[in-house]
Structures are given as structure tokens and as C-alpha cells.
Amino acid sequence: MHYTPYRPDWFYSTVHVPNLVRLQQEFTQLFWQVLGNNIPDTTGFFILDQQNLSLPDSLAELKSHYQLDNRWCSVNFSVINKGAKFGGIHYDFVLGAEKYLALNVPLLNCAGSYNVWYSGQPGEKTKIRTHTNNTEVIVYSDDADQQGTVTDHTYWVTGQVQELARVECTEPMLVHVGRPHQPEVDHEHLRVMLSLRFRPELSDEEFDRLIQSSS
């Protein structure tokens, strides 16, 4: 389905990753390298420090395959451990971004893991980055001054909500993270998802190129 911020019924589309096996192997290895001694007991969203860390060649190959060589890419690990509940229903917000997409790739124990979207009204809460090894971990707090430097914001959804859509996270897909959502798991295992965020944001043409690859 064609993406547009004005179309209310698009939540996700699958994407064909031609080098999927290699990409999963290399980023799983990288996950253990940078976070093996700092795996959270609950949940975490870890932003890789690309200035001090070499990323696997499989990412450059994927970008080149889809003609996205000019796109800088934020590379993140989304972690849920021991069946923990995520921090809450939220949507990601970046200043100046009319659209906000994530390309998610399953790495570890993503069967029984879901991305779920909701209706709801937003209430603002600050997103703060703190450093650990070669990553930054997102900490959610109302007290920005005490915990770090504010880089962007997350809007937390409050009040009554209604589930609108859900998808099991077992294959690569573009997902809409600019509307209320949260991940869920139905098991106790360590679940790790690779989440890529492109800057500048993907154009409609680039979006179509990715989602048509899986049709």
C-alpha cells in the first residue's frame, strides 16, 4: 500500500532483503559484541555509535541494492527480555519530519513478537539518550536535566485506546512509527530487532521500491 502521512490505513509493508541471512548473522554478532555484557533485564532501545563502531558490510550492500547510498541511516537494536512490557504506547517524533518510517529486521526470537498500533491521544514525554559502550540507550523521563541531553521527543498516548492493527515481527518490513504503537511479546526469551531509520526520510518513490520488492 502506498505510504502517505494522510492515509490513515497504512501501518506496515513487508520488504525483500536480498542478503537477509548475511545481514542477520552479521548484526546478531554485532549485538553480542556491543551489548553482550549489558543486556537489559526488561527493555531497551540502543542506538549504535557509528563514529566509534564499524558497521557490517551487509548494510551498505542493502542500501546499494535499493539505491539508498545517499541516505544516512540510524542503526538501532530494539530489545525485550524476560517477557517485559514496553514503556508504553507511544509514537516517535523527529523535528521537521513529516513522515517517519522504520525498516525493521528480525534478529533473535522474533516469533511471538508483535508490533501493535493503537488509536489514542498523545501526551508529551521527553526522550533522552545516555551512553553505554558503543551505543546510546533511550531513557524516558520527565526530568531531562538530570539524565542527559534532549535530542528529540516521544509522545506517549494517554487515556482510552483501541487496537487498530498488529503484525508478527518475523520478516523484514517497513513500519509506521509516527503513529501510536508499541512492541509486545508472548514469550520470555531475549528478543532482538534491528531497526533502521533513514535520513533524509524515504521519498514515496523509494518507499514504493522497497515494498514492491516483496510482491
Kinemage of the C-alpha trace (Angstrom):
@kinemage 1
@onewidth
@group {chain A} dominant
@subgroup {mainchain}
@vectorlist {calphas} color= white
{ca met a 1} P 0.000 0.000 0.000
{ca his a 2} L 1.342 3.417 -0.955
{ca tyr a 3} L 2.619 5.378 2.030
{ca thr a 4} L 1.387 8.865 2.776
{ca pro a 5} L 1.038 10.656 6.092
{ca tyr a 6} L -2.536 11.469 5.084
{ca arg a 7} L -3.612 7.853 4.527
{ca pro a 8} L -4.881 6.532 7.858
{ca asp a 9} L -4.923 2.825 6.990
{ca trp a 10} L -1.214 2.139 6.335
{ca phe a 11} L 0.706 0.541 9.188
{ca tyr a 12} L 3.360 -1.735 7.661
{ca ser a 13} L 4.582 -3.423 4.467
{ca thr a 14} L 6.976 -6.338 4.080
{ca val a 15} L 10.309 -5.792 2.332
{ca his a 16} L 12.526 -8.245 0.471
{ca val a 17} L 16.088 -8.146 1.845
{ca pro a 18} L 18.233 -9.983 -0.720
{ca asn a 19} L 21.142 -10.533 1.680
{ca leu a 20} L 18.936 -11.271 4.693
{ca val a 21} L 20.820 -14.270 6.063
{ca arg a 22} L 24.163 -12.486 5.992
{ca leu a 23} L 22.703 -9.284 7.416
{ca gln a 24} L 21.078 -11.192 10.288
{ca gln a 25} L 24.270 -13.102 11.017
{ca glu a 26} L 26.480 -10.015 10.999
{ca phe a 27} L 24.184 -7.836 13.089
{ca thr a 28} L 23.482 -10.616 15.572
{ca gln a 29} L 27.238 -10.950 16.023
{ca leu a 30} L 27.495 -7.164 16.429
{ca phe a 31} L 24.713 -7.211 19.016
{ca trp a 32} L 26.629 -9.665 21.195
{ca gln a 33} L 29.830 -7.689 20.631
{ca val a 34} L 28.476 -4.350 21.863
{ca leu a 35} L 25.742 -5.443 24.270
{ca gly a 36} L 26.697 -8.938 25.417
{ca asn a 37} L 27.649 -7.667 28.873
{ca asn a 38} L 24.874 -5.063 29.118
{ca ile a 39} L 21.713 -6.862 28.067
{ca pro a 40} L 18.754 -5.303 29.903
{ca asp a 41} L 16.531 -7.376 32.166
{ca thr a 42} L 13.498 -5.600 30.728
{ca thr a 43} L 13.512 -3.490 27.537
{ca gly a 44} L 15.819 -1.072 25.757
{ca phe a 45} L 16.340 0.791 22.500
{ca phe a 46} L 20.044 1.012 21.710
{ca ile a 47} L 21.417 3.452 19.121
{ca leu a 48} L 24.755 2.362 17.691
{ca asp a 49} L 27.558 4.912 17.859
{ca gln a 50} L 28.665 4.953 14.231
{ca gln a 51} L 31.604 7.281 14.875
{ca asn a 52} L 33.345 4.657 17.014
{ca leu a 53} L 31.980 1.443 15.564
{ca ser a 54} L 32.370 -0.240 12.184
{ca leu a 55} L 29.055 -1.414 10.776
{ca pro a 56} L 28.784 -4.693 8.836
{ca asp a 57} L 29.205 -4.520 5.064
{ca ser a 58} L 25.797 -6.151 4.626
{ca leu a 59} L 24.102 -2.849 5.499
{ca ala a 60} L 25.945 -0.956 2.749
{ca glu a 61} L 25.055 -3.757 0.326
{ca leu a 62} L 21.373 -3.484 1.233
{ca lys a 63} L 21.369 0.301 0.801
{ca ser a 64} L 23.142 -0.009 -2.535
{ca his a 65} L 20.681 -2.637 -3.757
{ca tyr a 66} L 17.791 -0.219 -3.191
{ca gln a 67} L 19.710 2.846 -4.418
{ca leu a 68} L 19.822 4.394 -0.952
{ca asp a 69} L 23.574 5.042 -0.854
{ca asn a 70} L 22.933 8.754 -0.187
{ca arg a 71} L 20.790 8.022 2.861
{ca trp a 72} L 22.372 8.237 6.289
{ca cys a 73} L 20.939 5.504 8.445
{ca ser a 74} L 20.420 5.385 12.207
{ca val a 75} L 21.108 1.792 13.309
{ca asn a 76} L 19.369 0.554 16.444
{ca phe a 77} L 18.699 -2.579 18.467
{ca ser a 78} L 15.212 -2.911 19.962
{ca val a 79} L 15.413 -5.336 22.895
{ca ile a 80} L 12.749 -7.022 25.007
{ca asn a 81} L 13.853 -9.516 27.641
{ca lys a 82} L 12.071 -11.902 30.017
{ca gly a 83} L 8.629 -11.072 28.633
{ca ala a 84} L 8.865 -7.488 29.899
{ca lys a 85} L 6.275 -4.907 28.982
{ca phe a 86} L 7.489 -1.985 26.895
{ca gly a 87} L 7.396 1.501 28.401
{ca gly a 88} L 4.017 2.347 26.911
{ca ile a 89} L 2.059 3.186 23.802
{ca his a 90} L 3.891 5.998 22.019
{ca tyr a 91} L 4.828 7.480 18.700
{ca asp a 92} L 8.234 8.688 17.621
{ca phe a 93} L 8.663 12.302 16.689
{ca val a 94} L 11.601 13.999 14.990
{ca leu a 95} L 11.587 17.743 14.492
{ca gly a 96} L 10.882 18.607 10.867
{ca ala a 97} L 9.901 15.070 9.816
{ca glu a 98} L 6.515 14.825 8.144
{ca lys a 99} L 6.929 11.093 7.700
{ca tyr a 100} L 8.629 8.639 9.996
{ca leu a 101} L 9.404 5.113 8.863
{ca ala a 102} L 11.499 2.306 10.299
{ca leu a 103} L 12.887 -0.675 8.419
{ca asn a 104} L 12.794 -3.490 10.979
{ca val a 105} L 14.676 -6.765 10.561
{ca pro a 106} L 14.219 -9.692 12.997
{ca leu a 107} L 17.404 -10.958 14.650
{ca leu a 108} L 16.674 -13.083 17.727
{ca asn a 109} L 13.453 -14.805 18.901
{ca cys a 110} L 11.091 -12.568 16.941
{ca ala a 111} L 8.435 -15.267 16.512
{ca gly a 112} L 5.784 -14.403 19.075
{ca ser a 113} L 6.842 -10.754 18.920
{ca tyr a 114} L 4.396 -8.174 17.578
{ca asn a 115} L 4.222 -4.533 16.636
{ca val a 116} L 0.819 -3.207 17.649
{ca trp a 117} L -0.802 0.093 16.627
{ca tyr a 118} L -3.491 1.973 18.531
{ca ser a 119} L -5.762 4.949 18.482
{ca gly a 120} L -5.299 7.465 21.285
{ca gln a 121} L -4.480 10.999 22.305
{ca pro a 122} L -0.833 11.993 22.818
{ca gly a 123} L 0.732 13.359 25.950
{ca glu a 124} L 4.312 14.614 25.687
{ca lys a 125} L 7.212 12.981 27.472
{ca thr a 126} L 10.884 13.602 26.834
{ca lys a 127} L 13.243 11.155 25.152
{ca ile a 128} L 16.803 11.254 26.464
{ca arg a 129} L 19.949 9.487 25.325
{ca thr a 130} L 22.533 8.052 27.715
{ca his a 131} L 25.731 6.312 26.618
{ca thr a 132} L 26.797 2.714 27.230
{ca asn a 133} L 29.800 1.237 25.378
{ca asn a 134} L 29.331 1.863 21.641
{ca thr a 135} L 25.612 2.524 21.894
{ca glu a 136} L 23.203 5.072 23.243
{ca val a 137} L 20.256 3.794 25.233
{ca ile a 138} L 16.968 5.650 25.212
{ca val a 139} L 15.715 6.597 28.673
{ca tyr a 140} L 12.230 8.039 29.067
{ca ser a 141} L 11.775 10.683 31.721
{ca asp a 142} L 10.097 13.958 32.543
{ca asp a 143} L 13.368 15.207 34.061
{ca ala a 144} L 15.674 15.929 31.118
{ca asp a 145} L 18.210 17.992 33.056
{ca gln a 146} L 19.047 15.183 35.470
{ca gln a 147} L 19.563 12.392 32.942
{ca gly a 148} L 21.070 13.694 29.725
{ca thr a 149} L 20.698 15.836 26.662
{ca val a 150} L 17.359 16.055 24.930
{ca thr a 151} L 17.715 15.046 21.274
{ca asp a 152} L 14.106 14.588 20.195
{ca his a 153} L 10.774 13.645 21.694
{ca thr a 154} L 8.431 10.762 22.147
{ca tyr a 155} L 4.741 11.382 22.583
{ca trp a 156} L 3.113 8.958 24.976
{ca val a 157} L -0.509 8.086 24.398
{ca thr a 158} L -2.832 8.540 27.339
{ca gly a 159} L -6.451 7.702 28.075
{ca gln a 160} L -8.602 5.134 26.314
{ca val a 161} L -7.086 3.388 23.305
{ca gln a 162} L -8.304 0.927 20.707
{ca glu a 163} L -6.066 -1.572 18.911
{ca leu a 164} L -6.045 -0.825 15.190
{ca ala a 165} L -3.546 -3.319 13.752
{ca arg a 166} L -0.811 -5.773 14.683
{ca val a 167} L 1.808 -7.813 12.856
{ca glu a 168} L 4.160 -10.574 13.963
{ca cys a 169} L 7.761 -9.443 13.539
{ca thr a 170} L 9.103 -12.486 11.704
{ca glu a 171} L 10.183 -10.864 8.436
{ca pro a 172} L 11.718 -7.555 7.345
{ca met a 173} L 9.193 -4.755 6.982
{ca leu a 174} L 8.735 -1.032 6.823
{ca val a 175} L 6.617 0.097 9.743
{ca his a 176} L 4.923 3.361 10.618
{ca val a 177} L 6.429 4.576 13.907
{ca gly a 178} L 4.858 8.016 13.569
{ca arg a 179} L 1.546 6.804 14.977
{ca pro a 180} L 0.744 5.270 18.380
{ca his a 181} L 2.335 1.839 18.733
{ca gln a 182} L 4.299 -0.468 21.000
{ca pro a 183} L 6.028 -3.863 20.710
{ca glu a 184} L 4.702 -6.927 22.537
{ca val a 185} L 5.996 -10.448 23.111
{ca asp a 186} L 4.236 -13.627 24.213
{ca his a 187} L 7.362 -15.427 25.462
{ca glu a 188} L 10.168 -14.992 27.995
{ca his a 189} L 13.154 -15.243 25.630
{ca leu a 190} L 15.545 -12.454 24.680
{ca arg a 191} L 14.018 -10.769 21.620
{ca val a 192} L 16.196 -8.512 19.441
{ca met a 193} L 15.087 -6.478 16.429
{ca leu a 194} L 17.310 -4.431 14.137
{ca ser a 195} L 15.615 -1.097 13.434
{ca leu a 196} L 16.914 1.264 10.722
{ca arg a 197} L 15.807 4.912 10.421
{ca phe a 198} L 16.739 6.817 7.249
{ca arg a 199} L 17.698 10.477 6.944
{ca pro a 200} L 16.585 12.223 4.850
{ca glu a 201} L 13.309 10.347 5.082
{ca leu a 202} L 12.495 7.979 2.226
{ca ser a 203} L 10.673 9.529 -0.692
{ca asp a 204} L 7.448 7.988 -1.970
{ca glu a 205} L 9.395 6.554 -4.924
{ca glu a 206} L 11.969 4.948 -2.634
{ca phe a 207} L 9.237 3.648 -0.370
{ca asp a 208} L 7.480 2.039 -3.331
{ca arg a 209} L 10.749 0.479 -4.498
{ca leu a 210} L 11.171 -1.286 -1.171
{ca ile a 211} L 7.649 -2.546 -0.659
{ca gln a 212} L 7.211 -3.687 -4.267
{ca ser a 213} L 10.266 -5.897 -3.834
{ca ser a 214} L 8.233 -8.295 -1.698
{ca ser a 215} L 5.237 -8.553 -4.020
